[in-house]
């Protein structure tokens, strides 16, 4: 889809597309070379003659039980790859409106595939949303409503209310003070008389 | 060792600088003089503290650079100062951050510059004095005196709700400290001694220890702060000016951790053993709870403040598992947090100075205009997350290793806190740094200038140096920590 067929992008963008510079091409060439031939060079280290050097004691290897896959299995693997390539070529290369029909006819399957099996959505609803819910709960309810309200703000409120209440005793009227003094005198006298 | 009283010099040189500033008349022309006196005094203090580090002997477990004078004739109160490997780095952290703070306030503080610099130099004196005290009464005086300049810095140069925040900060910490004062009086009554050095060990019977421990706990738990005594911290941080936040996060929170190591573990080992499960529970709650709350914040400073509570939760876990990994981890975590969170607050200050808002949603795409800023911010962000190679990793790793010996449930709590810290820090970084600039006002924002670079780059270097060479920090503190652990184990019959 990226390389073949007619362009679907803007004329403008299409004209600006160019081959990558050497800085990018060279590593890509090396990687391409490696992806094809790496098995030939390093097979011995991992599964071949000198695997003991690499794995050491970390894996238990049973050399005797080495057996090869049956021919039919390898055939299935290889032929399914080949069929996949041909199918893709058929769908995207030759029949231009086939993908649309295909997508339309197998709707749920197509959507699941397009949305990556809905894994992101699934994670979003079971991890991220509860996470933010908890975060806000702890912040707004826990910190601001409970700890602050009953802790420092609550204490200062109680102090304020109490002193407000007590300050009413300071009415400024002389007879209030005189009465309080008289009451005190009565209490002290009572104390001395009885004890 | 020289005869020059280096430690007293570090403590009182800032006060001398403050005195010089006091003599300068504040007007348009002398503003720069005031700032320069403050800056160069604090730089000088930093150099002297480095000299102390150079002469420090790693092979001694006791106090070094001791100075002792009788203070009252009839009582056993002494002006007794000295440092060991535990307090050495706390002193250096204070002297390292103060010049950077003064530099950070160079342009952002516009009113009452003279008083501001006075407050900062006084603050430096009392911070160093507190960490260097060997006499408990002296410790208490400095410990309380720290509140005065900090209260003024928040209350005068702070934001809109500064009065509420400064009162909350002051009263909350004072309440704890008063209980500590009562404990100190009891200690003097029982032992007739005020020396931290002499009282190390198991001097009190178990019952007394429990009460004393709770009284000290009230003070240090508010200071460090532990859940649920932490709510003063976000408010104080949000309202404090940038430099105030840096000192608050960088040094003042460490006073709690330092106190736990010196007093709770050092003097009251049986009670520490008794209360350790409670501390662990509160710490795990703190780590998870505040990490969650941090994510929901829309104010950058508040987010970093909550992250501080979470990180200090790891410190308390490290302290109360009482083994060498845990304690060393707690110490490195404190040093690292001092540098990293201080730097993060400075980073917030940089963009606050330009845009005058700390709303996360206001920002976005800063990397397009401020590449250097984005880079240093990333270093500090990763340091806070605890990426290997940064300072945060060493502390968190050691704490977790130490916690494994204590209980695997504690490890689960501590480790989940580290994962959650990655969540909120990376999310914060993504929202303010990456993306395209959508806000019109941000289109003209400028990158770090020379002054800001000279503040943030030393901190970035410190983050990486602590992360790669933790041994230069661990070696001096190893023996004092071993001493505390062996006392603790003897006391608890292990």
Interface residues (C-beta under 8 A of the other chain):
Chain A: X131 X132 X134 X135 X136 X138 X139 X142 X143 X147 X148 X151 X152 X156
Chain B: X168 X171 X172 X228 X229 X231 X232 X234 X289 X292 X293 X294 X295 X296 X297 X423
